[in-house]
Amino acid sequence: AQASPADAAWALYFLSGRTLRQVVPSRKLHTWAIAAAGIPEWLYNESYDAVGDSAETITLLLPDTVQSSDLPLHVWVEGRLMPLRTADEATQNEMMITAWRELDRQQRFTWNKLITGAFRVGVSQLLIIRALAELSGLDKAVVAHRLMGAWEPTPDFYTQLIASDTSTSDISRPYPFCLAYAIEEALPTLGAVEAFQVEWKWDGIRAQLIRRGGATFLWSRGEELITDGFPELRAIGDLLPEGTVIDGEILPWLNDGVLPFAQMQRRIGRKALGKKILSEVPVILMAYDLLENGGIDVRERSMAWRRETLAGLVGNLANVALRLSPLIQATTWDELARFREQSRQVNAEGLMLKHHDSAYLAGRHRGAWWKWKINPYTVDAVLIYAQRGSGKRASLYTDYTFGVWDSDQLVSFAKAYSGLTDAEIAKVDAFVRHNTLEKFGPVRTVKPELVFELAFEGIQLSTRHKSGIAVRFPRILRWRTDKAIEDADSLDTIRAMLPKSDSA
């Protein structure tokens, strides 16, 4: 409320999780900070190992100053930070030293975070939307929609964001995605099975396909415009009626079935898509909701109405790259549970339950959509390597590599960083320090003695890993203090978990 539009725009930019890429290489920053602090390089390195963050390390090592800057945020970003990108090294050095001298310690820390591209504030998107809605008097749904997609932090953008006019001029803008809550309570408490539309929970890229103004746009849930990366789906846009927005999942699809997500990763990030990769990993959009129809926002209509209208649209289009998400018919929760157990057979992660009367709401809202995922894969593995963490965990060994048995040897299988309590981390850290066998840079080989149960969502063959196996989203479930290392799982046991197409 008190900031100028120029400052408010940049504040919103950073608070919403957006970052500027690093403008000065870390190597240069370290060298200049060492010189400015008048310390030897080894002391800087030791300090960094203890702190775990270069921006904070530099801030703590620089001499204190009585200076403090009252220049506004947009001046520091647009007038000081951005010119660093194109300046020569000598000018960059001079500009950084000048900035450090003008700022107090807290300001330096913020500046260093901005320079390194690591400035992040843990503010939820919903909290930002609520605050802007209260400030502007607009409906939260309007604010959420205006914040979607690509926007630049300019005074004009911020002024239009909080303007009372509820129209939008950006034809590419997607809608905020509706998200599901994980099922935790007993299923009968949700009501009758018949009250829900049930679908497979697909493992792909959540996206919105938009046709407006004679142009086609494809947005990921991460608010990335990915139209050029999926020409098959861009072609669908030419067939869609004007003013159509479809929500769905981009899936690698071949021979009338979904491929493992690892195949999708072969396409992600490629600058050019040749005929070979397009033929080996074609994609479809598995459509499961209609958000805009004929240029009219239909998110407030019931799920049942949106589904019926979407089915008619997909059926009339008759394009193989656009498919309607199939429904699962069940009359009891037990019957639905049996369908859930079959999820991996269709390369799905479980089931989605959407109430027939539910609107398409921004974010998560209990009671509207639920996700009922299958239980993860689990294995017992042995801690074999450890490395210090970063940030608050910089002085603790919290990054672990686990091994499983291959005949009589332990081979590296997966890395995991989460799942232990602070008390358990402290115990593992003490074990690592007292049971180190070898050191390789920051990595320590530890005595194989501790067994942990790991969980992961997916598994596939991989030539990049020593074990020949790659897993998705590994994490620690529990410390198996009741097991000896001989009780850990073998590579043969893990290979048996592979999908039949992979294991064959």
Disulfide bonds with the S-S distance in Angstrom:
none
